[in-house]
Amino acid sequence: MKAQPRGTDGSLLQSLPWTLAALGISLLPHIPYLPIWITGAFVGCAAWRYVIEKRRRFLPSRWIRGGLALVCFLGVLGTYSSISGVGPGSALLAIMAALKLLETRRRRDQFVLLFISIFLVMSSLLREQYLWSLPYLIGSMLIIMTAWLRMSAGENDTARQSFTTGGRLMLYAAPLAVAMWVLFPRLAVPFWAVPVDTSRAVSGLSDEMSPGDISSLSMSDEVAFRVRFDAAIPEPRDRYWRGLVLNTFNGRKWSRSSEPGVGLPASEQISVSGQSFSYEVTLEATSQRWVFAMDMPMSWSLEKTLMGRQQQLFRETPIEQRVAYDVVSYPEYTVQTKLPHYLQRGYTELRGSNNQRSAALARQMREAAASDTAFIDAVLRKFRNEEYFYTLQPPPLGSNPVDGFLFDTKRGFCEHYASAFAFMMRSAGIPARIVLGYQGGEINPMGGHLIVRQSDAHAWNEVWLEDYGWYRVDPTSAVAPERIEYGARNAALDGIGLSWGFSAPSELLQKLTLTWDALNAKWNDWILGYGPDKQRSFLEWLGMDDPSWRKMLLTLVAVVVALIIGVSVLMMLRYRTPSRDRASILYDRFVKKTGLKRHLGETAQDFARRAAAESKLPGAAIDKFTAAYLDARYGPETDDAETRLRAALAAVT
């Protein structure tokens, strides 16, 4: 077997930069999810390959390429512990595309790289389809098309011409893509399930709480979810978005543990009254199972979602992609007015706690109070009247965080107050637990929806009182009522939150942020949310009665055929063969008069010499006609040239 040459001759120098650009732009959305070594390896291989082509060097040997491929494969396997799924698959595809550059010596190899570029672009949509995904898709495909055309371009063809041709071809394909998107029958569930990459951390609440957890989260402006109410938006004091419940304390951290599976189901322990609120929540991916809803949810539409025994909603599988669901909530409610004694003991338990000063203070205040409610009021009054401060930059706490907060620092965020309050309640024998979620939200007047950000993360308490059941108490409202009334972001905008550590954006930046958020909400609603229901209503709006699979498919076929015919006719008109000029037609008549046939590639002068020798026509007439033909065909365009040509043809007899 003959060895394959390893050298390069520079023939790919014109198209190689475009191929590298196509690979680079296809890798761009994957970079935040890829290990740094893969991105570095890609940049290194691209630079190495360009230098090889520029300086006519040798490509790496087969042994070197094989060794690099094995090392990179093991690197991906070691990083992800798998090679299946969006994350490992994209990483493996990216690193193998980089290594493929090192064996690219023909245009056929470049075609393979451009196919890989298309796969990388499409695989980025398996993670998320953001608002910028559409311009990214258009731009990346335009670069790939240009790279494709540059491989077959002539020496005189410019990159601008290839770019223009690629854009024109994409415009031809655009109506077909829109028709397929609108009319192809939508499914409620996908054909297949792809494991979603979880290599990048997702901001959100965790299932534990210790001092500083929520305050660090509150520095983020990342959107947690958006809410669109069917009617009026409730007041901020009612916007408590319930997430998960923590009921176990080890002296420093609060964590969750499930109640014993006895008693009535959670939803049957709830009694509601007053006005209800119907709304739709669009929840961003959290990689967790918590489903957020305004207290107290009574019905919800999200599949595989249950209500836990502490009235928290959770999904059976983690939420790896954006989901939308409808909820009906009642702000006025009572929960579990009868609590068994063993559960009361569980909700007053303080395992491993050494916060002795706080426990002694709680017992002392309870003895001085006439009732449990009076004791609760006394604790809230202590937070309100004494030198306690609400801040995002609390001082560090020692091994006994409750003692350190209540007696020493007296500065903290919502988790500090919720933790201290729950500890004091339990120390006094009152069942208490902590609820984690969000509070408030910012109204976007441009989109008419509510934005709940990570900065709205909040912790509050629920205490159990005889005949009242679980009753919400928010100790933060005693220290910083503005946080509850205005919300974290609005308080910062009004200047109230400056002392807490919140920074407010400028007015222009705020308007731009809300505009971008409104566009994102519409994108999520109409593009990403274009499912069976929206497709049906849209087709009915277009005039299709009772849209069914059969009608949609037949309409799709008809529209696609019509568009293909239209585009084909347009391209035929644009690229049709130009009509023959009069000089060429008159020359064919001259050839016919000679009784001879022109040879392939024979010039007019060569034919004239052969005709003078082989035909019976006079040589002078043949030469005169040939000179007139060359003048009419290749000389300046004048009416006299064609007139002389006709006269010369008439003289040939």
Buried (B, 14 or more C-beta within 10 A) or exposed (E): EEEEEBEBEEEBEBBBBBBBBBBBBBBBBBEEBBBEBBBEBBEEBBEBBBEBBEEEBEBBEEEEBEEBBEEBBEBBBEBBEEEEBBBBBBBBBBBBBBBBBBBBBEEEBBBBBBEBBBBBBEBBBBBBBBBEBEEBBEEBBBBBBBBBBBBEBEEEBEBEBBBEBBBEBBEBEEBBEEBEEBBEBBEEEEEEEBBBBBBEEBBBBBBBBBBBBBBEBBEBEEBBBBBBBEEEBBEBBBBBBBBBBBBBBEBBBBBBEEBEEEBEEBEEBBBBEEEBBEBBBBBBBBBBBBBBBBBBBBEBEBEEBBBBBBBBBBBEEBBBBBBBBBBBBBBEBBBBBEBEEEBBEBBBEBEEBBBEBBBEBBBEBBEEBEEBBEBBBBBBEBBEEEEBEBBBEBEEBEEBBBBBBBEEBBBBBBBBBBBBBBBBBBBBBBBBBBBBBBBBBBBBEBBEBBBBBBBBBBBBBBBBBEEBBBBBBBBBBBBBBBBBBBBBBBBBBEEBBEEBBBEBBEEEEBEEBBEEBBEBBBBBBEBBBBEEEBBBEBBEEEEBEEBEEEBBEEBBEEBBEEBEEEBEEEEEEEEEEEEEEBBEEBBEEBBEBBEBEBEEEEEBEEBBBBBBEEBEBEEEBBBBBBBBBBBBBEEEEEEEBBEBBBEBBEEBE
